[in-house]
Each structure stands twice: as C-alpha cells, then as structure tokens.
Amino acid sequence: MKTSKIVRTIAVAGALLLAGAAAAQGATRNWLTTVAPTDAGYAIGNPAAKVKLTEYVSYTCPHCAAFTREGEGPLELAYIDSGKVQLEIRHMLRDPVDLTAAMLAHCGPPARFLQIHKGFMIGQDKWIGPMLSAGRAQSQRWTQPGAAGRRAIATDFHFYDLMETRGISRAQADKCLADDAMAKKLAAASDKDWKLPGVVGTPTFALNGVILAGTATWSTLQPQIAARL
C-alpha cells in the first residue's frame, strides 16, 4: 500500500472514531445543565431539539405548582434530558409577590435557575400563607415602590431562607431585588405575553410557538409533546 493511501486510510479511520465519540457524548449529555437566558426567561435543554416547549408560569398560581409537582419530573427525564425537547420558562406576573419571586429566580448564574424555580413552585404551599391571610398593613408593605416592597415580600414569605438553601446569600438576594432594570424587563415581557392570543391564564403552554388550548396539566400536555416527536 502506498504511503499516501495509508495516510488517507488513517485519516478516515480517525474521523470515524471522532464522529462516534461525539455521537456518544451527545447521547449521554445532561441537557438539563444547558440553560440560556432568553429575553425575560430561561431556555433549558438542547437548542437543536425538535420540539420547543414554552411554559407561561406564575409563582403564585396553585395550578402552576400542581403542574410542577406532577409533570416536571417526567418532562425532564423523558424529554429534556434526552435532548428531544427544549423548555423555555416565561414569567407571568400577577402581583408584586410574583415579581419578587421571578427576580430571585434570576439571581445567580443561569445554571442555578431551574433549581430556584422548582424551589418556589414545589414549596409554594409552604410559603404562600401570608398572601392568603395578610391584613391591610402587611399588604401595604408589599406595595412599597421599588426594592423596599420586594425586600418586605422576601422577608414575610421567607424567600431569603429559600434562597440560602440554593446558595444565594441575603446580601446577594438584596442586590438582585434592587435591580430595577430587571424588574422593568420582566414586567414588560409579562405584559406582552398576557396579550398573546390564547393566553387566558396560568399555566399556559405552547409547542413550537403554537399556544395549546385546554392544556394545563401533564396528562393533557404529554400526549401533545409525544405527537410532535
């Protein structure tokens, strides 16, 4: 065999080995650690996924919390982690408590977002009590302008404690709550999303940009994801 032919053979073999290694890496990659900011939310998973799922969510919405408890695990395991689906979470703000939680969910590096987000959702029944029993004076504390109101909410709803369990100190959380530019950004995006045709409440879901009617639970969402794969 001539030297040039041997070199070509070795090169082809090397390329095949590299391609196989890349494919194996892609097959075993944990896409849940691939988190990228969007205009006012976060996208989790494979950017090249065939299905793009958008979740419009409110932290004070009990149906949103129920979906997280029921569907987040199967969604992550069967669809996001496998690279089949990319999930974008977008914040639908209904009140100052929603805004405060959303700002704290954006506190820290993007890779920490999903952990904080699920902390708010799964633990909602533990922290939402003050919202259901607040008197006038307490409610007025929450509607103070700017960071003062958000700090009052974080105190009364024990958000600082939740954030500390996710590696965010009170000083770091206060810095995030003082970010008026972020507050305006989240509010503007929420206002725009509330005006989308078909968005009438939370949670609302869209697949590849199409809002899904009558879909607020994992049992109604899962078949529609599967049908698009």
N, C-alpha and C positions, 0 to 999 in steps of 0.2 A: 504494500500500500504506500502510495506517495506521501511525502511529508505534509503537503497542503491538504490532502484528503483526510489524513489523521487529525490535523488541526481542526478541520471543519466538523468532523465527527465528534471530537471532544467538545467543541463549542455548542453543537446541537444538544448533546447529552447534558451539558451544564445548564443550558437554557431550560430543558425539560425538568431538571431537578429543581431549579429555582421556581418554575411555574407551579410545580407540585407543592413545594414548601409554602408558597404564597397562598395557594388554594387551601391548604391545610390550616394555615394561620387564620384565613378569613372564616373558615368553617367553625373554628373554635373561639373566635374573638367574642369577648363580652361586650356587646353593643350597648349595654346599659351604662357603661362608663364613657360613652361618646355623647357628650352633652354640649350643645352650642346655643348661644343666645340668639333669639330672633328679635323682631322689632320691639316686643314687650312681653316676651315669654321665653320658653326654652324648648329646643327640639332634642329629643333623646332617641338615639338609635342610628341605624345605618342611613346615611344621606342618600344612598342609591336604592333604598328599599322600594319595592314595587308599590306598596300601599303607604300613603301618608295619612295618618290619623290625627285630627285636631280635636282636642278636648277643651271646651269652654267651661271654666270651673269657677265656683265661688267658695271661699273658705268657710263662709257662714251658712252654706246650703246643706241641709241634712241629707238630701238625695245625692249630692256630690260625695259626701263622706261615705254613704252606703255603697256607692259605686266603687270607691277606692278599696273598701274592705272586701267587697265581693269580687271585683274584676281586675284590680291592679296586679295581683299575683299571677293569674293565668295569662293576662295580657303581656306581662314582662317575660314570663317563662316561654310561652308558646310562640310569641310573635316578635317582640322587640329584641330579645336576646339572640334569637336565631337570625336576625338581620332581615326578616321579611317585612317588618313594619317599623316606620319611624313615627314617634309620637311627639306632637307639639302641644304643650300645655299653655293655655292663654287665660289670663285672669279677668273674670267678670266681676266688677266691683259693685256691690250693692249698698255699702255703708262704710264708715271710717274703719271699722274692725277689719273688713275685707282688705282695705288698702294697707293697713298696718301689717297684716299677715303676709300680703303679697310682697311688700317691701322687704320684710325679713326673709322671705323665701329667696330673694335675690341677693341676700347678704352672704358674702364669701365667694369662693371660686365656683364656676358653673358645675363642676363635678359634684358639689355638695347639694345642689338644688333639689334633686329628686328625694334625697333623704329628709331634707327640711320640709318639702312639700307633703310627703307622706306623714311626717310627724304631725303637721297641722290637721290633715284630713282624718287620719286614723284616731287621733286623740281628741277630735272635735267634741265628743260628748263629755270629755273631762274638763275642757277649758271654756265652753260656751255658756256656762251657767250665769255669769254676771249679765250677759246680754238678755237673758230671759227674766231677770229679777231686778234689774237696775232701777233705781229711783231717779228723779229728775236731776238731782245734784250730780250724781255719778255720770249720767248721760251727758250733762253739760261739760264735764271734764274731758270727755272723749271728742267733743266737737270744738275744742280749743283750736285755733288756727295753727297750721304747720306742725313742727316736731313736738310741740308741747302736748297736743292732743294725742299724737301717736305714742309718745312715751307713757302717757296716762293709760292708754289702752294696753300697752305691753306690760305695764305693772299690774293692772287689775285682772287681766286674763292670764297672767303668769307666763307670758310669752318669753320673758327673759330666761326663765327656768328651762323651757323647751329648747331655746337656742343654745344654752350652755351644754345640754346633752348632745348637741350636734357640733360642738367645738367652737361656738361663737360666743365670745365674752360679752358682758353687758356693755362695755365701752365700745366694742365693735358694732353691736346691735344699735346703740345710740347714734353712732356715726352713720349707719345706714338709714335710720329713721329721720335723720336731719337732711337727707338728700332730697331737696325739694324738686330738683330736676327729674329724678326718678319718679317721684310722686306724680308729677305732671305727665310724664311719659306713660305711666301705667293707666292714669285716668283717661288720657286721650285715646289710647288703644282700646280701653274698655268701652268708652262712648261710641267709638267707631264700630266695634264688634256687636254691641247691643242693637245697632241699626241694620245689621245684616238680615236679609230676608230668610225667614225660617228660624231665627234665634228668638225664642219666646221665653226661655227660662234656662235654668242650670240643673244638671249638666246638659250641654248640647254637644253633639259630635258631628264631625264632618269627615268624609273619606275622599281623599284626592280632591279636596276643595268643594265637595258637594255636601250640603247640610242634610243630615238624616232626620226625617220626620218620625215622631213617635219612638224615639230611641233615647232611653235614659238609664238603662240597666245593662249589665254584662250579658244577660240572657238574650236581649234584643240586639245588642251590638255585635257579639261574637259571630253569629251566622253571616252578617253582612261583611265582616272582615274576611272570613273564610271564602266567601263567594268571589272575592276580588283577587285571590291568590292563584 
